[in-house]
Amino acid sequence: MNLTCVFVWRYAVTMNITLEQKQAAFGVILVLTEAIREGSKGVLGGVPNGELYALVCGRMTLQSYTSVLNTIKGTGLVVEKNHLLTWVGPAF
């Protein structure tokens, strides 16, 4: 389990939901976090928030996406400036 997983799991386990829901939430959080981390290596140095939502809008509501994104930003591994999500955590 890498450092991203540890930070993300810390937030997922505090949610007042069933174990299966925690595992599903953890999976969504981890996928989005990894997408941001990989996107931060690109030309833009991050991932546009709207483009990331466009990739998942068929699978989750805007409210769910916003909640997950706030959880990710709450870990301190990702920051958002001018709608650009950037990985600021340790390099892997």
N, C-alpha and C positions, 0 to 999 in steps of 0.2 A: 504494500500500500504506500503510495507516494505522499508527499507533503500536502498536495492539493486535497487528496482524499481525507486526510486527517482533519484539515481545517473545515472542509465541507461537512464531513460526518458530524463534527462537533455541533454544528448548527442544525443538522437534520434530526439528531436525537433529541433536541429540546422541544420539538414540535409535539403537540398534544394529539397524536393520531396513532393508528394501529402500526404494528411492525411492518406489515406489507406496504402501507402507505408511506412509511418512512423510507423503506428500501426504494420504492418508486421515485419518491422525491429526491433521494440521494442520487439516483441514476440521472434524473433530469438536470439536477444541479451540476453534477460532474461533467455531463456532456457539454452543457453550455460553458462551463468554466474552461474546459479543454479547448473548445472552439475559440474562445477569447484568447487563450494563451497562444494557440497556434496562429491566430490572426494577427497577434501583436508582433509576430516575426516578419510580417509582410511589409509591403511598400508603405501602407498607411500608418503602420505602427499600432494598429488596433482594428477593431471591428465596429462598423457603424451599427448603432443600436437598432435602427429600423430594419436594416438588412438582416440582422440576426433574428429579429422577430418574424420577418417575412418567411424565413426558413422553417419556423416552427408553428406559425399561425394556424395551420390545419390540424395541429395536434394539441394545442392548448389555447386557452383564452388569453386576452391581453392582461386581464387581472392576474391570472396565474403566472404569466411571463414576468410581469412587473414584480410580483412577490418573490419569485425565484431570483430575479436580477438583484433585488434589494438584499436578499440573503447573501448572494455572491459578493456584492459590494461590501456588505457588513463584515466579511472575513478579512477585509483589508488587502486581498490579493488582486483586486480589480478596482480601477477607478473609472469614472465617466466624466469626460469634459467635452462640451460641445457635441454631445450625442455619440462620441467615439469611446468605446469600451477598450481599455488598455490594461494588459497584465502588468502588475507592478510587484508580483511575488518573486520568489527566487527562480533563477534560471535552471532549467532541467536539461 
